[in-house]
Amino acid sequence: MPMSRKHRPTLEFAFPVKRRARAALRSLILVLLFLSSEWSFAAQPSFFRFGIPQIASASIADFGSLNTPLQTGDRLKACGPVLCTVSSPTSVRLFGVNLLFGAALPDAEQAAQLARHLRALGVNLVRLHGLDSLSSAGGTGPIGLLTSGPFPTLDEQAVDRLRDFLEQLRENGIYADINLHVSYQFRPAIDHTQALPSGGPWPNQSKPLLLIDETAIALQARYAQMLLERLRGAGEPALALVEINNESSLVYHWMDGTLKRLVTGRLQATLVAEWRRYCEAHGVARCAEDNGIVPLNTADSSKAAAFLRFLSEKDKRYVDTVAAAVKHVNPDLLVIGSQMNFGSLANFRSFSAMDVLDDHFYVDQYQFPRGMWRWDNWQITDRSNIATGLVPLLGAAFYRSFDKPFLITEFNQPWPNRQSSEILPETVAFASLQDWSGLVFHDYAQTRDAYTADSPLEFSLVGDATKLVQFGQAAWIYRTGAIARLDAVMSYGMDDALILDATRARTTDGLAALLEQHGVINASSPFSARVGYAADAQATQTTAPATEARARFDLRARHVVINAPGVEGVTGYLQPGQRYDYGTFQIKLDPAARGFISLTLSARDNREIRQSRSLLLTVPGYTVGSAMSSRGPVPLDLSGTSAPLDYSLKHVFEAPSPRWTLFAPATHEIISLRAVKPPVWMERVPCTLTFSSSAASLRVYPLDANGHRLAALEPRFVRKTRDGFAIDLQAPGQAPSPWFELSASD
């Protein structure tokens, strides 16, 4: 778990006292360049009040019909590069959310309500994350599965809650993915793991020591077996996936320097002794001189390559050991080792025996200058994924292997990024073209009391109205294959030299660029073909004739256009006042708009858009909380418009990219993201949509926060054209809303 702006913006430039004028000028140039590129279309803002969506049953926003209760034949299995069920070879796609810590352990009443709400959002997978936390004594219930006793001592109340939740998930057609190691910190005096020379505690989350210490590895296998035995029969076949270790591998820790820094004393001696035995067995020269961790960059290539193979084999033995414990209890469970970008290309070998491969990516992850998860000292870059080249999506594409299903079990562009309405449509479109098997948003909630959030909260979906408006629609697009996969296939192979280069370059999200630099495959190949690693690939190859993609990514124009039979739309930057023609539909942003849009129109009656008589249209702007003024609550806009009020925007001059945070002018103290208050406001995105339709008439209903119809738009806002209809959206005189129900008739 990576646990992360219209008056004209008013910015306070705060330079450190010791910063020289030359450095200040350089920073000023940076911000001017940033403003000219990212804010080139900036205009006067306009906001409207909008509540946090709670999807009304049987409304057009309710996507619960995608799910039915899971039966024995619905158990998931790996069918080559896709998931299917034991009763059908038809590909199954998973679309879900992460539940963290206590949020993954609801009580009986909460479990039933939560499962129904997730079903309405189109969710068919929950990833239960951080369950290896110590349960708190008393309070409102457990936050993890473990007690303070020796690892692994299970908290029976927590296990009972998890069993009940799995049954509620089964009843609502939702699979579960349980993460085994996320946060537990081994305690040598209690767990009898190796003590550190300092006598102090193991590092945070026990990484990387839990991958080396044989006692810790055996205890992890025991934990997996004990937990799965206790869950036997609960909600079957809802429990479908098990992840062994979140975001970790020895290769990754060698890459990021923590292997050398944290593996000390007897653990280091043990690792070095194993390395020397490996050298002797494999004919690696001059290993006797190694008294510590082989340096990544300064060792000669032959020794570095050998040490990389050694670490990769240890990673493989670790995940294979824990996987064997999982399979001993339930051979039908699908096992994931860790995330592919935490170890790069070497992980194809380390995780070769795993059932499924997995990856994580974030756009504009929070930065914490004074320590991780210090919400009173945070920064963001406010960058757009499409405007910065879709680097994490392109990189993830090449972590897929053509012999296993591929999932993204964490992704987000967390609030308050102003372009975050792009993350769902862009990711869903890209993953549909690539035919990945699952997408899991991070996160839904981290605590049980956040299930009914009334304002945005960090990564969480529950308080993010922007994404909640889009979520069910995105789930439907992805799960139904509304955007057809690409026909062409391009695979690539690798050798030891390439794996070492990727490791030495510390490649994580930037795999696409590295492969192109080495002449292996073009970084832009995922826009025209399904790409991935193949063990038998001799060279890049294309099979099947290429057809026009139903989603077209234009990195130069900085937007993606979806033009499929049942769904169409555009996400990204458009010039206000200019009309864009995409064939079956046209978009024109009002001159007052900021210049960023995420508009999606989808049929809700299983017809093509032109023939559909029931459609859902979403066009959310970015979301902000409130500040107090003499007029009452007003939008707390992170673009800086609230400077005359209680809060303002602070620009932090740091290369290579400008960063932003929120602070109180009176005290110059940063405002915690956890202190943002309701009510919630959403940016208006005034625009005109023209689309093709065979219907004779059309009524357009703005929807309230729960998806219920409001009064239909007046006829002056809905005009019949020669080939369909033109609709003015979020215009003055309308009830403001980010989503609409379109009801057509003959």
PARO-734586 format. One record per residue (C-alpha): x, y, z. Coordinates in steps of 0.02 Angstrom, whole numbers, plus 50000, padded with zeros to 5 digits. Each point is the difference from the previous one (the first is absolute). Example, Ala and Ser with C-alpha at 12.3 -4.5 7.8 and 13.67 -1.06 7.14 Angstrom:
BEGIN
50615/49775/50390
50069/50172/49967
This chain:
BEGIN
50000/50000/50000
50076/50168/49951
49909/50082/50141
49974/50224/49833
49672/50799/49662
49792/50270/49879
50037/50168/50046
50173/50005/49930
50101/49892/50122
50076/50098/50143
50167/49923/50047
50117/50042/50142
50181/49970/49955
50091/49944/50157
50189/49991/49975
50112/49930/50136
50108/50136/50076
50163/49920/49943
49944/49973/49821
50105/50100/49880
49923/50114/49871
50063/49889/49860
49911/49849/50074
49843/50104/50023
50003/50055/49820
50024/49821/49942
49851/49946/50105
49894/50143/49932
50038/49944/49824
49947/49825/50048
49831/50056/50063
49970/50113/49850
50035/49854/49885
49883/49893/50103
49861/50128/49996
50019/50026/49813
49985/49814/49963
49878/49931/50128
49895/50158/50021
50001/50057/49820
49809/49994/49994
49970/50068/50177
49841/50104/50019
49888/50074/50135
49937/49856/50109
49822/49960/50044
49942/49873/50128
49836/49923/50055
49951/49908/50157
49991/49812/49980
49982/49864/50130
50098/49839/50017
49912/49872/49888
49909/49856/50083
49931/49901/49853
49811/49980/50004
49935/49826/49964
49926/49977/49826
50060/50172/49943
50093/50017/49836
50158/50018/50105
49974/49829/50081
50112/49870/49917
49959/49859/50121
49920/49898/49861
50175/49957/49940
50014/49881/50148
49909/49843/50053
50036/49893/50155
50155/49893/49976
49973/49814/49979
50120/49853/50002
50027/50012/49812
50052/50183/50018
50166/49959/50082
50137/50094/49908
50145/49915/49914
50141/50053/49886
49968/49964/49816
50162/50050/49917
50009/50191/49996
49823/50025/50067
49890/49951/50146
49852/49886/49974
49892/49889/50111
50002/49813/50028
49834/49988/49909
50038/50110/49848
50151/50048/49894
49926/50174/49974
50119/50135/50058
49956/50084/50166
50057/50176/50041
50011/50066/50177
49967/50181/50050
50015/50045/50181
50062/50097/50149
50120/49981/50144
49937/49992/50179
50135/50035/50128
50025/49950/50181
49838/50020/50100
49900/50041/49843
50030/49820/49945
49921/49934/50161
49822/50071/50008
49876/49938/50128
49851/49898/49940
49887/50149/49961
50139/50098/49917
50054/49849/49898
49827/49981/49921
49984/50186/49963
50177/50015/49933
49985/49850/49885
49837/50067/49928
50075/50172/49972
50154/49929/49915
49889/49894/49889
49903/50157/49947
50167/50076/49947
50033/49852/49885
50134/49927/50113
50036/49814/49984
50165/49992/50097
50057/50068/50168
50182/49995/50049
50014/49977/50188
50158/50094/50045
50097/50021/50161
49913/49860/50093
50166/49949/50080
49981/50146/50122
49987/49979/50187
49821/50015/50057
49971/50141/50123
49935/49956/50172
49823/50060/50030
49942/50146/49893
49875/49971/49861
50068/49835/49941
50154/49920/49921
50111/50088/49874
50100/49845/49957
50002/49811/50014
50142/49985/50126
50013/50017/50187
50155/50058/50092
50050/49820/50034
50138/49910/49904
49975/50006/49812
49884/49933/49938
49869/50008/50138
49831/50033/49921
49866/50114/50074
49845/49891/49999
49877/50147/49991
50093/50066/49847
49999/49829/49917
49814/49982/50032
49968/50172/49922
50103/49952/49849
49906/49837/49978
49833/50093/50007
50062/50132/49878
50054/49867/49876
49824/49929/50005
49925/50173/49966
50121/50021/49855
49950/49830/49929
49816/50046/50011
50034/50161/49903
50108/49922/49865
50165/50071/50061
50165/49908/50008
50134/50032/50132
50189/50016/49995
50085/49979/50169
50173/50076/50026
50108/49900/50120
50146/50115/50040
49975/50188/49992
50044/50080/50166
50050/49877/50136
50163/50043/50089
50083/49845/50069
50056/50010/50182
50157/49896/50030
49971/49980/50188
49822/49936/49973
50006/49918/49828
50177/49929/50019
50060/50076/49838
50179/50060/49982
50044/50146/50114
50087/50151/49928
50175/50051/50059
49927/50158/50078
49870/49900/50094
49868/50115/49925
49840/49955/49908
49992/49933/49825
49974/50131/49864
49828/50062/49950
49894/49860/49925
50150/49884/50033
50069/50033/49827
50117/49930/49938
50043/49889/50149
49842/49892/49986
50064/49942/49830
50163/49936/50074
49971/49940/50178
49953/49817/49989
49895/50007/50159
49900/50147/49931
49972/49908/49836
49940/49844/50091
49884/50107/50108
49926/50082/49846
49963/49830/49925
49921/49948/50166
49894/50158/50005
49937/49967/49824
49952/49823/50044
49918/50043/50167
49899/50144/49928
49938/49903/49850
49954/49852/50110
49894/50117/50108
49917/50073/49845
49962/49832/49922
49822/49995/49936
49967/50185/50028
49911/50076/49852
50072/49875/49877
50047/50031/49862
50015/50187/50039
50178/49984/50066
50093/49986/49835
50172/50080/50015
50139/50005/50129
50147/50122/49992
50157/49949/50092
50094/50164/50029
49952/50177/49955
50124/50102/49898
50160/49910/50043
50138/49888/49934
50185/49980/50039
50041/50063/49826
49899/50157/50033
50084/50030/50167
50169/49981/49914
49942/50130/49874
49943/50126/50130
50148/49978/50119
49905/49928/50148
50080/49829/49981
50172/50070/50043
49935/50125/50130
49885/49885/50098
50073/49825/49983
50135/50001/50132
50079/49887/50130
49962/49815/49994
49868/50022/49866
50129/50078/49886
50127/49864/50043
49869/49868/49959
49959/50083/49833
50185/50016/49954
50033/49818/50044
49855/49947/49888
50070/50110/49862
50170/49918/50012
49924/49827/49991
49902/50057/49848
50161/50062/49920
50086/49834/50030
49855/49902/49928
49987/50112/49845
50183/50036/49967
49993/50186/50043
50177/50065/50027
50071/50107/50142
49852/49982/50120
50110/49962/50150
50048/50184/50005
49818/50052/50028
49975/50044/50182
49836/50090/49974
49863/50034/49873
50066/50005/49822
49987/50183/49944
49873/50025/49862
50091/50130/49895
50186/49976/50034
50015/49811/49988
50054/49934/49831
49855/49945/49891
50033/49814/50011
50000/50000/50191
49851/50120/50008
49903/49889/49880
50040/49848/50106
49948/50086/50161
49839/50053/49914
49964/49819/49954
50039/49949/50178
49876/50127/50072
49869/49953/49872
50015/49816/50046
49981/50045/50185
49845/50102/49957
49932/49851/49907
50033/49879/50144
49912/50121/50119
49840/50020/49899
49998/49817/49952
50013/49950/50183
49853/50107/50055
49901/49953/49844
50022/49816/50043
49920/50033/50170
49854/50086/49914
49976/49859/49876
50012/49870/50138
49840/50070/50076
49911/50045/49838
50080/49952/49834
49866/50100/49907
50057/50168/50067
50096/50109/49877
50164/50067/50070
50091/50164/49965
50181/50022/50058
50020/50189/50008
49989/50145/49878
50100/49991/49840
50068/50178/50007
50078/49962/50170
50146/49906/49924
49973/50038/49815
50046/49871/49867
50080/49880/50124
49827/49966/50072
49948/49905/49843
50120/49865/50060
49967/50020/50187
49811/49983/49977
50003/49870/49862
49903/49874/50106
49866/50125/50053
49825/49986/49927
49974/50186/49967
50113/50151/49973
49962/50168/50078
50054/50183/49993
49965/50166/50088
50007/50178/49933
49956/50175/50058
49987/50169/49915
50054/50147/50109
50032/49899/50156
50008/50106/50157
50173/50057/50054
50042/50022/50183
50155/50109/50030
50009/49961/50187
49953/49818/50004
49877/49881/49921
49815/50024/50034
50024/50168/50086
49835/50073/49940
50046/50167/50078
50148/50014/49882
49954/49940/49826
50030/50052/49820
49931/49956/49829
50053/50047/49823
49823/50016/49929
50060/49918/49841
49893/49910/49873
50033/49820/49948
49957/50030/49817
50101/50162/49997
50154/49915/50067
50002/49853/49880
49903/49864/50092
50165/49936/50068
49930/49883/50134
49870/49923/49883
50126/49970/49862
50123/49928/50123
49870/49884/50076
49957/49930/49828
50172/49921/49984
49989/49915/50170
49866/49888/49931
50045/49823/49949
49901/49909/49866
49993/49839/50101
49912/50072/50155
49854/50114/50044
50057/50178/50041
49925/50115/50131
50026/50177/50061
49952/49986/50184
50040/50180/50047
49977/50155/49893
49945/50178/50035
50024/50184/49962
49954/50056/50174
49903/50154/50053
50031/50150/49990
50082/49981/49829
49893/50109/49884
50012/49878/49855
49951/49846/50099
49840/49975/49898
50115/49925/49868
50065/49852/50098
49849/49884/49984
49956/50025/49814
50182/50000/49946
50045/49845/50099
49843/49905/49951
50025/50042/49815
50183/49949/50003
49971/49840/50098
49856/49953/49883
50111/50018/49847
50133/49895/50085
49875/49871/50064
50066/50000/50178
49903/49894/50124
49970/50122/50142
50007/50178/50067
49987/50040/50185
49984/50182/50056
50099/50052/50154
49908/50022/50108
49817/49998/50051
50025/50033/50186
50129/49972/50136
49886/50002/50152
49823/49942/50036
49945/50174/50052
50050/50063/49827
49869/49895/49909
49887/50153/50000
50127/50140/49975
49929/50175/49971
50157/50076/49922
50154/49946/49901
50126/49898/50096
50171/49965/49926
49999/49845/49888
49824/49944/50044
49858/49982/49876
49864/50021/50132
50016/50190/50010
50058/50035/49823
49844/50055/49905
50098/50022/49839
50045/49817/49988
49842/49931/50080
49897/50076/49857
50107/49906/49874
50032/49838/50092
49852/49890/49955
50009/50056/49819
50186/49958/49995
49964/49829/50077
49869/49964/49867
50116/50053/49857
50142/49892/50061
49906/49846/50057
49888/49985/49847
50137/50029/49872
49910/50154/49932
50170/50055/49933
50064/49853/49898
50175/49937/50027
50133/50031/49868
50020/49860/49873
50187/50017/49972
50121/49919/50122
50182/50049/50030
50111/49901/50117
50178/50025/50057
50135/49894/50082
50147/50042/50110
50173/49943/50050
50108/50020/50155
50079/50160/49934
49831/50084/49977
49941/49944/50171
50158/50070/50080
49983/50164/49904
49820/50019/50061
50058/49965/50178
50146/50121/49993
49887/50133/49924
49883/49971/50149
49859/49980/49876
49826/49994/50075
49863/50095/49906
50116/50048/49857
50017/49828/49922
49930/50053/49831
50135/50132/49976
50138/49880/50052
49945/49865/49879
49995/50126/49859
50172/50067/50046
50068/49824/49984
49916/49973/49832
49890/49861/50068
49828/50072/49960
49923/50170/49965
49934/50087/50156
49840/50051/49909
49960/49823/49943
49857/49981/50128
49897/50126/49902
49993/49881/49851
50028/49825/50070
49983/49896/50157
50176/49991/50069
50089/49892/50126
50143/49884/50041
50008/49827/49924
50132/49876/50053
50017/49930/49824
49999/50167/49909
50141/50004/49874
49965/50177/49945
49859/50126/50002
49860/49928/49898
49826/50049/49946
49858/49879/49972
49825/50036/49934
49960/50150/49892
49993/50164/50094
49828/50080/50011
49953/50175/50052
50004/50016/50189
49838/50046/50087
50102/50114/50114
50129/50116/49923
50133/50079/50109
50071/50162/49928
50148/50051/50106
50034/50155/49896
49822/50066/50020
49999/49933/50179
49835/49907/49995
49924/49829/49971
49846/49973/49891
49885/49851/50025
49893/49956/49851
49925/49828/50025
49824/49939/49956
49932/50014/50177
50111/50135/50075
50081/50160/49939
50085/50148/50078
50157/50103/50020
50117/50027/50147
50140/50128/50010
50038/50175/49939
49889/50092/49876
50010/50182/49948
49847/50093/50067
49892/50071/49861
50065/49879/49869
49888/49864/49928
50076/49826/49992
49926/49873/49877
50026/49817/50041
49886/49927/49868
49850/49933/50096
50009/50140/50130
50065/50177/50018
50055/50101/50153
50015/50186/50027
50058/50069/50167
49923/50166/50050
50127/50144/49991
49984/50016/50190
50058/49821/50029
50172/49961/50069
50050/49891/49854
49998/49826/50076
49856/49878/49977
49955/49820/50035
49836/49962/49911
49931/49825/49974
49835/49949/49919
49947/49819/50017
49846/49900/49949
49906/49918/50145
49888/49888/49895
50133/49891/49916
49982/50092/49834
50117/50104/49897
50001/50185/50045
49907/50048/49841
49860/49875/50034
49996/50017/50189
49847/50069/50088
50079/50006/50174
50171/50077/50027
50110/50060/50143
50107/50155/49975
50136/50050/50123
50104/50160/49996
50073/50033/50173
50121/50139/50044
50123/49999/50142
49937/50001/50180
50043/50114/50145
49945/50021/50180
49942/50160/50085
50073/50152/50085
49900/50120/50106
49964/50179/49948
49879/50136/50054
49881/49923/49872
50014/49828/50076
50087/49848/49921
50090/50038/49838
50109/49887/49890
50172/49966/50071
50081/49995/49829
50176/49932/49999
50040/50107/49847
50019/50145/50119
49835/50091/49980
49968/49993/50186
50150/50110/50042
49890/50141/50067
49920/49873/50118
50077/49887/50129
50111/49900/49884
50116/50026/49854
50112/49904/49884
50185/49990/50031
50120/49962/49860
50154/49902/50047
50146/50036/49884
50084/49834/49976
50073/49926/49843
49962/49904/49895
49816/50044/50012
49901/50131/50097
49900/49937/50147
49847/50067/50089
49931/49995/50174
49867/50091/50102
50042/50116/50143
49926/50130/50117
50067/50175/49958
49988/50059/50180
50111/49863/50069
50086/49935/49843
49960/49825/50062
49949/49866/49877
49818/49947/50010
49980/49814/50029
49902/49911/49865
49904/49920/50142
49938/50173/50054
49903/50038/49840
49817/50026/50041
49833/49974/49912
49895/50050/49909
50077/49938/49837
50009/50106/49843
50032/49944/49822
50076/50098/49857
49879/50040/49858
50050/49934/49829
49879/50097/49886
49997/49921/49828
49892/49945/49854
49990/49818/49950
49932/49953/49830
49976/49815/49965
49921/49890/49868
49831/49922/50041
49858/49922/49901
49873/50057/50132
49867/50130/49961
50006/50086/50170
50110/50008/50153
49974/50049/50180
50153/50037/50107
49988/49985/50189
50136/50066/50114
50026/49879/50144
50019/50038/50184
50142/49931/50104
49912/49832/50017
49960/49979/49816
49817/50052/50011
49924/50104/49861
49981/50187/50023
49887/50105/49886
50040/49974/49815
50103/50132/49912
49897/50131/49909
49979/49974/49811
50118/50147/49966
50142/49895/50069
49958/49844/49897
49991/50026/49811
49960/49878/49861
50132/49996/49865
49998/49917/49830
50085/49845/50067
49963/50003/50186
49999/50125/50142
50102/50143/50073
49997/50023/50189
50064/50150/50097
50067/49935/50165
50030/50092/50164
49941/50162/49920
49927/50148/50098
49817/49969/50038
50020/49812/50025
49999/49899/50159
50188/49966/50011
50052/49819/49994
50150/49896/49942
49891/49858/49933
49842/49983/49897
49872/49872/49946
49955/50009/49816
49830/49927/49954
49969/49989/49812
49840/49952/49911
49945/49965/49821
